[in-house]
Amino acid sequence: MPKIKLLILGYSSFVRRRILPSIKKNKKINYFICSKSQKINLKKRILFNNYNQALSQISPNIVYVSLINSLHFRYAKISLKRGFNVIVDKPISASLKETKELLKIAKRKNLLLSEATLFNYHRVFSKIIQLCNGKKNIIHIHSNFNVPLIKDPKKLIRNKEDCEMDMAPYAASIIRLFTNNKIKELKVFKEYFKKRKAVKDFFIMTKLKGCTYFGNFGLDRTYLSQISFFTKDKIITSPERIFALPPNKNLYIFLKEKNKLKKIKIKKDDCIQNFFNKILYSLKNRNFKIFYQKLLNDAILRDRIKNN
């Protein structure tokens, strides 16, 4: 069977650090890179500096869009209209309207369209749900994702990369993944950079049927990436770096039950490899409904966060 041709638009830090090490291990994928910021480098598989030229000459099975946020919608739409399956770094677009437009094209052409919100493809979440005795027993979820500020706020506005754009996909996916998604009440509190329109941090509080969720997301803070799950008699705390788990380390979950703390080992796993395996399986079967539904659900929740 011929290898899947994967064209990566952009040579982002995330592509270099996380995507490439994972897909290099996949014998079913042959990848090519197009980067406007890097010189042609055959060894690194950077073959193009022009996105439209790369799309025309490669005719890829999948296009992976890993550009600045403000270009996600544009190149996802171009790729879909040319008949290519598409994966886009989160956020897939800046609005619910844009996401619906992309979904309309993908459905009409029966093409894959997926947002690369990847953290939940790690085996650690199966173990957490098992320790909770199922999602139905989760009564509260508390997440923290705070990172140091590494970009000028002016660029955050121009590139649509402020805290809300970059981190609302995590809040939306947590609600979709671990609750019944029936939101009774949602409140969002935002703090902005001084004299800027860019969101510096936001806090989300939701009341759902049988569960509550509190999310704390921020830029310009000490790094913290963790989720805690509460049942009536247990607290399960995820490993640190839960939103960007390393693929080459054993991890530990902390379980507190009856005032006793237990450390539970989780074997190494690669959420990005797992994600691409799901993608390849869906391409083989030409069934993309689950990806469409995830996109729509998350886009609706992000829209509520944006307009709250």
TIDRENKOL-563780 format. One record per residue: x, y, z of N, C-alpha, C in turn. Coordinates in steps of 0.1 Angstrom, whole numbers, padded with zeros to 4 digits, always signed. Layout:
// TIDRENKOL-563780
XYZXYZXYZ/...
END
This chain:
// TIDRENKOL-563780
+0008-0012+0000+0000+0000+0000+0009+0013+0000/+0006+0022-0009+0014+0034-0010+0013+0042+0003/+0023+0050+0007+0023+0058+0019+0014+0070+0017/+0008+0074+0028+0000+0086+0028+0009+0098+0027/+0006+0107+0017+0014+0119+0016+0008+0131+0025/+0016+0135+0034+0012+0145+0043+0020+0158+0041/+0013+0168+0037+0020+0181+0035+0018+0190+0047/+0028+0195+0053+0028+0204+0064+0030+0218+0060/+0020+0226+0061+0021+0241+0058+0026+0248+0071/+0038+0252+0071+0044+0259+0083+0054+0250+0090/+0064+0257+0096+0074+0250+0103+0075+0256+0117/+0063+0255+0124+0062+0260+0137+0070+0253+0148/+0071+0259+0159+0078+0252+0170+0072+0239+0174/+0058+0239+0174+0051+0227+0177+0053+0216+0167/+0054+0219+0154+0057+0209+0144+0071+0204+0147/+0081+0212+0149+0095+0207+0151+0096+0199+0164/+0090+0203+0175+0092+0196+0188+0083+0184+0189/+0071+0184+0184+0062+0173+0187+0057+0165+0175/+0053+0173+0165+0047+0165+0153+0057+0157+0146/+0068+0163+0142+0078+0156+0134+0084+0143+0141/+0088+0144+0154+0093+0132+0160+0083+0121+0161/+0070+0124+0161+0060+0113+0161+0057+0108+0148/+0055+0116+0138+0052+0111+0124+0063+0104+0118/+0076+0107+0122+0087+0100+0116+0087+0085+0120/+0080+0082+0131+0079+0068+0135+0069+0060+0127/+0060+0068+0120+0049+0061+0114+0053+0057+0099/+0054+0045+0097+0058+0040+0084+0048+0041+0073/+0036+0046+0077+0025+0047+0067+0025+0062+0061/+0033+0071+0067+0032+0085+0063+0045+0089+0057/+0044+0096+0046+0055+0103+0039+0052+0118+0039/+0060+0125+0047+0057+0139+0049+0066+0149+0041/+0061+0161+0038+0068+0171+0031+0064+0184+0039/+0073+0194+0039+0071+0206+0046+0073+0218+0036/+0063+0228+0038+0064+0241+0031+0066+0251+0042/+0076+0259+0041+0079+0270+0051+0083+0283+0044/+0077+0294+0047+0081+0307+0042+0093+0312+0049/+0095+0308+0062+0106+0314+0070+0119+0306+0069/+0119+0294+0063+0131+0286+0063+0135+0284+0048/+0148+0282+0047+0153+0279+0033+0150+0264+0030/+0150+0262+0017+0148+0248+0012+0159+0239+0018/+0155+0228+0024+0164+0219+0031+0160+0205+0029/+0166+0198+0019+0161+0184+0016+0162+0175+0028/+0173+0177+0036+0175+0168+0048+0163+0169+0058/+0158+0182+0060+0147+0184+0069+0134+0182+0062/+0134+0179+0049+0121+0177+0042+0114+0190+0039/+0121+0201+0040+0115+0214+0036+0117+0216+0021/+0107+0214+0014+0108+0213-0001+0103+0226-0008/+0095+0234-0001+0088+0245-0007+0088+0257+0002/+0088+0269-0004+0086+0281+0003+0073+0289+0000/+0065+0282-0009+0053+0288-0014+0042+0278-0011/+0031+0282-0004+0021+0273+0000+0013+0268-0012/+0009+0277-0021+0001+0273-0032+0009+0264-0042/+0021+0267-0043+0030+0258-0051+0031+0244-0045/+0032+0243-0032+0034+0230-0026+0021+0222-0027/+0009+0229-0026-0004+0222-0027-0005+0216-0042/-0001+0224-0051-0002+0220-0065+0008+0209-0069/+0020+0209-0064+0030+0200-0069+0029+0187-0061/+0026+0187-0048+0025+0175-0040+0012+0167-0042/+0001+0174-0044-0012+0168-0044-0013+0158-0032/-0013+0163-0020-0012+0155-0008-0025+0148-0005/-0024+0137+0003-0036+0131+0008-0042+0139+0020/-0032+0144+0028-0036+0153+0039-0028+0165+0040/-0034+0177+0042-0027+0189+0045-0028+0192+0060/-0017+0194+0066-0016+0198+0080-0013+0213+0081/-0022+0221+0085-0020+0236+0086-0015+0239+0100/-0002+0244+0100+0004+0247+0113+0010+0261+0112/+0002+0271+0108+0006+0285+0106+0001+0293+0118/+0004+0306+0117-0002+0315+0128-0017+0314+0127/-0024+0316+0139-0038+0314+0140-0046+0322+0129/-0041+0334+0126-0049+0342+0117-0049+0336+0102/-0041+0326+0100-0041+0320+0086-0047+0306+0086/-0052+0301+0097-0057+0288+0098-0069+0286+0089/-0079+0295+0090-0091+0294+0082-0088+0295+0067/-0080+0305+0064-0077+0307+0049-0071+0295+0042/-0061+0289+0049-0055+0278+0042-0062+0264+0044/-0070+0263+0054-0079+0252+0055-0089+0252+0044/-0095+0264+0042-0105+0265+0031-0099+0263+0017/-0087+0268+0015-0081+0266+0002-0078+0251-0001/-0073+0245+0010-0070+0230+0009-0082+0222+0006/-0093+0225+0014-0105+0217+0012-0111+0219-0002/-0111+0231-0007-0117+0234-0020-0109+0228-0031/-0096+0225-0028-0088+0217-0038-0090+0202-0037/-0098+0198-0027-0101+0184-0026-0091+0176-0017/-0085+0183-0007-0075+0176+0002-0081+0175+0016/-0079+0164+0022-0082+0162+0036-0074+0172+0044/-0079+0177+0056-0072+0188+0063-0072+0185+0078/-0061+0188+0084-0059+0189+0098-0054+0203+0101/-0059+0209+0111-0055+0223+0114-0052+0224+0129/-0040+0231+0132-0037+0233+0146-0049+0241+0152/-0050+0239+0166-0061+0247+0172-0056+0262+0174/-0066+0271+0173-0080+0269+0169-0081+0268+0154/-0091+0260+0150-0093+0258+0135-0097+0271+0128/-0104+0280+0135-0108+0292+0130-0111+0302+0141/-0114+0315+0137-0116+0325+0147-0131+0326+0152/-0140+0319+0145-0154+0320+0148-0162+0308+0145/-0174+0307+0151-0183+0296+0148-0187+0296+0133/-0189+0308+0128-0193+0310+0114-0183+0304+0104/-0170+0307+0107-0159+0302+0098-0158+0286+0099/-0160+0281+0111-0159+0267+0113-0170+0260+0106/-0182+0265+0107-0194+0260+0099-0191+0260+0084/-0185+0271+0079-0182+0272+0065-0172+0261+0061/-0162+0258+0069-0153+0247+0066-0159+0234+0066/-0168+0232+0076-0175+0219+0077-0184+0217+0065/-0191+0227+0060-0199+0226+0049-0192+0221+0037/-0180+0226+0035-0172+0222+0023-0167+0207+0025/-0162+0204+0037-0157+0191+0040-0168+0180+0038/-0180+0183+0043-0191+0174+0042-0195+0172+0027/-0196+0183+0020-0200+0182+0006-0190+0174-0002/-0177+0175+0001-0167+0167-0007-0163+0154+0000/-0169+0151+0011-0166+0139+0019-0151+0139+0022/-0146+0150+0028-0132+0151+0032-0130+0151+0047/-0119+0146+0052-0116+0148+0066-0113+0162+0069/-0119+0166+0081-0115+0180+0086-0114+0178+0101/-0102+0181+0107-0100+0178+0121-0092+0189+0127/-0095+0193+0139-0087+0202+0147-0077+0195+0155/-0064+0199+0155-0054+0192+0162-0053+0196+0177/-0064+0193+0184-0064+0194+0199-0061+0180+0204/-0048+0177+0208-0043+0164+0208-0042+0158+0222/-0043+0165+0232-0039+0160+0246-0047+0148+0250/-0059+0148+0246-0068+0137+0251-0066+0123+0245/-0057+0122+0235-0054+0110+0229-0044+0101+0236/-0040+0106+0248-0031+0099+0256-0038+0088+0265/-0032+0077+0267-0038+0066+0275-0042+0070+0290/-0036+0081+0294-0038+0085+0308-0052+0088+0311/-0060+0093+0301-0074+0097+0303-0083+0084+0304/-0079+0074+0298-0087+0061+0299-0085+0056+0314/-0073+0058+0319-0071+0053+0333-0078+0062+0343/-0078+0075+0340-0085+0084+0349-0100+0081+0349/-0106+0079+0338-0121+0076+0337-0123+0063+0344/-0114+0053+0343-0116+0040+0350-0115+0042+0365/-0106+0051+0370-0105+0053+0384-0118+0061+0389/-0124+0068+0381-0136+0075+0384-0148+0066+0384/-0146+0053+0379-0157+0044+0377-0167+0049+0366/-0161+0056+0356-0170+0061+0345-0172+0076+0347/-0174+0083+0335-0177+0097+0335-0189+0101+0343/-0199+0093+0344-0211+0096+0351-0209+0099+0366/-0198+0094+0371-0195+0096+0385-0187+0109+0388/-0182+0116+0378-0175+0128+0379-0184+0140+0383/-0182+0146+0395-0191+0157+0399-0184+0171+0398/-0171+0171+0396-0165+0184+0394-0151+0182+0387/-0148+0191+0379-0135+0191+0372-0129+0205+0373/-0116+0205+0376-0108+0217+0378-0096+0217+0370/-0094+0226+0360-0082+0226+0352-0075+0239+0353/-0062+0238+0352-0053+0250+0352-0043+0249+0340/-0043+0259+0332-0033+0259+0322-0027+0273+0321/-0016+0275+0326-0009+0289+0327+0005+0287+0321/+0009+0297+0313+0022+0297+0306+0028+0311+0307/+0041+0311+0307+0048+0325+0306+0045+0331+0293/+0045+0344+0293+0043+0352+0281+0056+0353+0273/+0056+0348+0260+0068+0349+0252+0066+0357+0240/+0055+0363+0237+0052+0371+0226+0047+0385+0230/+0050+0395+0222+0045+0409+0224+0030+0409+0222/+0023+0415+0231+0008+0416+0230+0004+0421+0217/+0012+0430+0210+0008+0435+0197+0007+0423+0187/+0016+0414+0188+0016+0402+0179+0004+0393+0182/+0001+0392+0195-0010+0383+0199-0023+0388+0192/-0025+0401+0191-0037+0407+0185-0036+0404+0170/-0025+0408+0164-0024+0407+0149-0025+0392+0144/-0019+0383+0152-0019+0369+0147-0031+0361+0153/-0040+0367+0161-0051+0361+0168-0046+0349+0177/-0036+0353+0185-0030+0342+0194-0031+0346+0209/-0041+0353+0213-0042+0357+0227-0047+0344+0235/-0049+0346+0248-0052+0335+0256-0065+0328+0252/-0075+0336+0249-0088+0331+0246-0087+0323+0233/-0081+0328+0223-0080+0320+0210-0072+0307+0212/-0061+0308+0219-0052+0296+0220-0057+0286+0230/-0064+0290+0241-0067+0281+0251-0082+0277+0253/-0091+0285+0247-0105+0281+0247-0108+0268+0241/-0100+0263+0231-0102+0249+0226-0100+0239+0237/-0091+0241+0247-0089+0232+0257-0101+0231+0267/-0106+0243+0270-0118+0244+0279-0130+0237+0272/-0132+0240+0259-0143+0233+0252-0142+0218+0251/-0130+0213+0249-0128+0199+0247-0129+0192+0261/-0125+0198+0271-0127+0192+0285-0142+0190+0287/-0150+0200+0285-0165+0199+0287-0170+0188+0278/-0166+0187+0265-0171+0177+0256-0167+0163+0260/-0155+0162+0265-0149+0148+0267-0154+0142+0280/-0155+0150+0291-0157+0145+0304-0170+0148+0311/-0179+0155+0304-0192+0158+0309-0203+0154+0299/-0215+0155+0303-0226+0152+0294-0229+0164+0284/-0222+0174+0285-0222+0186+0276-0235+0194+0277/-0244+0191+0287-0256+0198+0288-0254+0210+0298/-0250+0221+0293-0246+0232+0301-0259+0240+0306/-0260+0241+0319-0271+0249+0325-0268+0263+0327/-0255+0265+0330-0250+0279+0333-0236+0280+0329/-0232+0291+0323-0218+0293+0319-0214+0308+0322/-0203+0310+0329-0198+0323+0332-0183+0324+0329/-0180+0335+0322-0166+0336+0318-0161+0350+0323/-0149+0350+0330-0143+0363+0334-0130+0365+0327/-0128+0376+0321-0116+0378+0312-0108+0390+0317/-0095+0389+0316-0086+0400+0319-0078+0403+0306/-0077+0416+0303-0070+0420+0291-0057+0426+0294/-0048+0426+0284-0035+0433+0285-0038+0448+0285/-0031+0455+0293-0033+0470+0294-0033+0477+0281/-0044+0484+0278-0046+0492+0266-0046+0483+0253/-0048+0470+0255-0049+0461+0244-0062+0454+0243/-0065+0448+0232-0078+0441+0231-0075+0426+0233/-0062+0422+0234-0059+0408+0236-0062+0403+0250/-0068+0391+0251-0072+0385+0264-0059+0379+0270/-0056+0384+0282-0045+0379+0290-0047+0366+0297/-0059+0365+0303-0063+0353+0309-0079+0352+0310/-0084+0341+0312-0098+0339+0314-0101+0328+0324/-0112+0329+0331-0117+0319+0340-0131+0315+0335/-0133+0302+0335-0146+0297+0330-0152+0289+0341/-0165+0291+0344-0172+0283+0354-0185+0278+0347/-0187+0265+0347-0199+0260+0341-0206+0251+0351/-0219+0251+0350-0228+0242+0358-0235+0233+0347/-0233+0220+0348-0239+0211+0339-0248+0201+0347/-0255+0193+0340-0263+0183+0347-0254+0173+0354/-0254+0173+0367-0246+0164+0375-0232+0167+0377/-0227+0178+0371-0212+0181+0372-0210+0196+0371/-0199+0201+0377-0195+0215+0375-0181+0215+0370/-0177+0226+0363-0163+0227+0358-0158+0241+0360/-0146+0241+0365-0139+0254+0366-0125+0253+0359/-0123+0263+0350-0111+0263+0342-0104+0277+0344/-0091+0276+0346-0083+0288+0348-0072+0288+0338/-0072+0297+0329-0063+0298+0317-0056+0311+0317/-0043+0312+0315-0036+0324+0315-0023+0325+0309/-0020+0337+0304-0006+0340+0299+0001+0348+0309/+0014+0349+0307+0022+0357+0316+0022+0353+0331/+0022+0339+0333+0022+0333+0346+0032+0322+0347/+0034+0317+0359+0043+0306+0361+0036+0294+0355/+0043+0285+0348+0038+0274+0341+0030+0264+0350/+0018+0261+0346+0010+0251+0353+0001+0244+0343/+0001+0231+0343-0008+0224+0333-0013+0211+0340/-0025+0212+0345-0030+0200+0353-0045+0200+0353/-0051+0188+0355-0066+0187+0356-0068+0178+0368/-0078+0182+0376-0082+0173+0388-0097+0170+0385/-0100+0157+0389-0113+0152+0387-0119+0147+0401/-0131+0152+0404-0136+0149+0417-0149+0140+0416/-0149+0129+0423-0161+0121+0425-0166+0123+0439/-0176+0116+0444-0181+0118+0458-0170+0113+0468/-0162+0104+0464-0152+0098+0474-0138+0098+0469/-0135+0104+0458-0121+0104+0453-0118+0118+0446/-0104+0120+0446-0099+0131+0438-0088+0125+0430/-0089+0126+0417-0078+0121+0408-0072+0133+0401/-0059+0134+0403-0051+0145+0398-0042+0140+0386/-0043+0147+0375-0035+0143+0363-0020+0145+0365/-0012+0140+0357+0002+0143+0357+0004+0158+0353/+0015+0164+0357+0017+0178+0353+0020+0178+0338/+0018+0189+0331+0020+0191+0317+0009+0183+0309/-0003+0182+0315-0014+0173+0310-0018+0178+0296/-0017+0191+0293-0021+0195+0279-0010+0194+0269/+0002+0189+0273+0013+0187+0264+0022+0176+0269/+0016+0164+0271+0024+0153+0277+0035+0148+0269/+0047+0147+0275+0058+0142+0267+0056+0127+0263/+0061+0123+0252+0058+0109+0247+0068+0099+0253/+0079+0103+0259+0090+0095+0262+0092+0093+0277/+0082+0096+0285+0083+0095+0300+0071+0087+0306/+0075+0079+0316+0064+0073+0324+0058+0085+0333/+0045+0084+0334+0038+0095+0341+0031+0089+0354/+0026+0098+0362+0020+0094+0375+0007+0102+0377/-0004+0094+0380-0016+0100+0385-0017+0099+0400/-0022+0109+0406-0024+0109+0421-0038+0107+0425/-0041+0097+0432-0054+0093+0437-0056+0095+0452/-0065+0104+0456-0067+0106+0470-0081+0100+0473/-0081+0090+0482-0093+0083+0486-0092+0079+0501/-0102+0083+0509-0102+0080+0523-0090+0086+0530/-0087+0098+0526-0075+0105+0532-0062+0098+0530/-0061+0089+0520-0049+0083+0516-0045+0087+0502/-0032+0090+0500-0028+0094+0487-0020+0083+0480/-0024+0079+0468-0018+0068+0461-0012+0073+0448/+0000+0069+0444+0006+0073+0432+0005+0061+0422/+0000+0064+0410-0003+0054+0401+0005+0056+0388/+0013+0047+0384+0022+0048+0372+0014+0046+0359/+0017+0054+0350+0011+0053+0336+0023+0051+0326/+0022+0040+0318+0033+0038+0309+0034+0048+0298/+0045+0049+0292+0048+0059+0281+0037+0057+0270/+0034+0069+0265+0024+0069+0254+0026+0081+0246/+0022+0081+0233+0024+0093+0224+0010+0097+0219/+0004+0107+0224-0009+0112+0220-0009+0116+0205/+0002+0121+0200+0002+0125+0186+0002+0113+0177/+0010+0103+0180+0009+0090+0172-0005+0084+0173/-0011+0084+0184-0025+0079+0186-0035+0087+0177/-0033+0100+0177-0042+0109+0169-0040+0105+0154/-0028+0104+0149-0026+0101+0135-0031+0087+0131/-0030+0078+0140-0035+0064+0138-0050+0065+0136/-0057+0074+0144-0072+0075+0143-0075+0082+0129/-0066+0091+0125-0068+0098+0112-0067+0088+0101/-0057+0080+0101-0054+0070+0090-0066+0060+0090/-0071+0056+0101-0082+0047+0102-0094+0053+0095/-0097+0065+0098-0109+0072+0093-0108+0074+0078/-0095+0077+0073-0093+0078+0059-0096+0065+0051/-0091+0054+0058-0093+0041+0052-0108+0038+0050/-0116+0042+0060-0130+0039+0060-0139+0050+0054/-0133+0061+0051-0140+0073+0046-0152+0077+0055/-0150+0077+0068-0160+0080+0077-0155+0091+0086/-0160+0103+0085-0154+0114+0092-0164+0121+0101/-0176+0114+0104-0186+0120+0112-0182+0124+0126/-0174+0115+0132-0170+0118+0146-0161+0131+0146/-0153+0133+0136-0144+0145+0136-0153+0157+0133/-0163+0156+0124-0172+0167+0122-0179+0171+0135/-0184+0161+0142-0192+0164+0154-0184+0171+0165/-0171+0166+0167-0162+0172+0176-0160+0187+0173/-0157+0189+0160-0154+0203+0156-0166+0212+0159/-0178+0208+0155-0190+0216+0157-0193+0218+0172/-0192+0208+0180-0194+0209+0195-0185+0219+0201/-0172+0218+0198-0162+0226+0204-0163+0241+0199/-0167+0242+0186-0168+0256+0180-0180+0263+0187/-0191+0256+0190-0202+0262+0196-0198+0266+0210/-0191+0258+0218-0187+0261+0231-0177+0273+0231/-0168+0273+0222-0158+0285+0221-0166+0297+0218/-0176+0296+0209-0184+0308+0206-0191+0314+0219/-0196+0305+0227-0202+0309+0240-0192+0315+0249/-0180+0310+0249-0169+0316+0258-0166+0330+0252/-0164+0331+0239-0161+0344+0233-0171+0355+0236/-0184+0351+0235-0194+0361+0236-0200+0362+0250/-0195+0355+0260-0200+0355+0273-0196+0368+0280/
END
